[in-house]
Amino acid sequence: MEQLLFKLILESKKHQATDIHFTINDQESSCELRSIRGFVKFESDKISSLFQYLKYCSDMDLGNHVVPQSGTFQKIYDDEIHYFRFSCISTMKTQTDVLRILN
């Protein structure tokens, strides 16, 4: 998952995106980068796993889908510390999440 997160961060930098939006439901899992030119789709068959990994990194309760949650974490890529905030909100059928790159 660490490599997929690194790939996502590189793609975000390429598109000058600071927000990464996840939508997880029974039919699909999607990830889109919000750039200055609009939304750009990030393709991977492991979006759901990445979503769970981000919840873990953010120290969120992995089993609690009822209450909104938010957490922060940091990672070092290319000898630079990157700071992140991950926020989740859920309904009965869909989880909507945003990873914000803070630097």
C-alpha positions in Angstrom: 0.0 0.0 0.0 2.9 2.3 0.7 4.0 2.2 -3.0 0.4 2.9 -4.2 0.2 5.8 -1.8 3.5 7.1 -3.1 2.2 6.8 -6.7 -0.9 8.7 -5.7 1.2 11.5 -4.2 3.3 11.7 -7.3 0.2 11.9 -9.5 -1.2 14.6 -7.2 2.0 16.7 -7.5 1.9 16.3 -11.3 -1.7 17.7 -11.4 -1.1 20.2 -8.7 -3.9 18.6 -6.6 -4.2 19.1 -2.9 -7.4 17.1 -2.3 -7.9 13.5 -3.2 -11.6 12.3 -3.1 -12.6 8.7 -2.5 -16.0 7.2 -3.0 -16.5 3.6 -1.7 -19.8 1.6 -2.1 -21.0 -1.8 -3.0 -20.8 -1.2 -6.8 -17.5 0.6 -7.1 -14.5 2.3 -5.5 -13.2 5.5 -7.1 -10.5 8.0 -6.5 -10.3 11.5 -8.0 -7.7 14.2 -7.7 -9.0 17.7 -7.4 -6.7 19.8 -9.5 -6.8 23.4 -10.6 -8.2 22.1 -14.0 -10.9 20.0 -12.4 -11.1 16.4 -11.3 -8.7 13.8 -12.6 -9.4 10.1 -12.1 -6.8 7.9 -10.4 -7.0 4.4 -11.7 -6.2 1.3 -9.5 -7.9 -1.9 -8.6 -6.8 -1.4 -5.0 -8.7 1.8 -4.1 -10.7 0.1 -1.3 -7.5 -1.3 0.2 -5.8 2.1 -0.1 -8.8 3.6 1.6 -8.5 1.2 4.6 -4.7 1.8 4.7 -5.3 5.6 4.9 -7.8 5.1 7.8 -5.2 3.0 9.6 -2.4 5.7 9.0 -4.8 8.3 10.3 -5.5 6.4 13.5 -9.2 6.0 12.8 -11.5 3.3 14.1 -11.6 0.9 11.2 -14.8 -0.8 12.3 -16.8 2.4 13.0 -18.7 3.5 9.9 -21.4 5.4 11.7 -19.7 8.6 12.9 -17.7 11.0 10.8 -13.9 10.7 11.5 -10.8 12.7 10.8 -7.2 12.1 11.4 -3.7 13.2 10.4 -0.4 11.5 9.5 2.9 12.3 7.8 5.1 10.4 5.4 8.6 11.0 4.0 8.9 10.9 0.2 11.9 12.1 -1.8 13.6 13.3 1.5 10.6 15.6 2.2 8.1 15.3 4.9 4.5 15.3 3.6 1.6 16.1 6.0 -1.9 14.7 5.4 -5.4 15.0 6.8 -7.9 12.2 6.0 -11.6 12.8 6.7 -14.4 10.2 6.3 -18.2 10.4 6.3 -20.5 7.5 5.7 -24.1 6.8 4.8 -25.7 3.4 4.9 -24.4 2.5 1.4 -21.5 4.9 0.6 -18.4 6.2 2.3 -17.0 9.5 1.1 -13.5 10.5 2.0 -11.0 13.2 1.4 -7.2 13.1 1.7 -5.8 16.6 1.9 -2.1 17.2 1.2 -1.2 19.9 3.7 2.1 21.1 2.3 
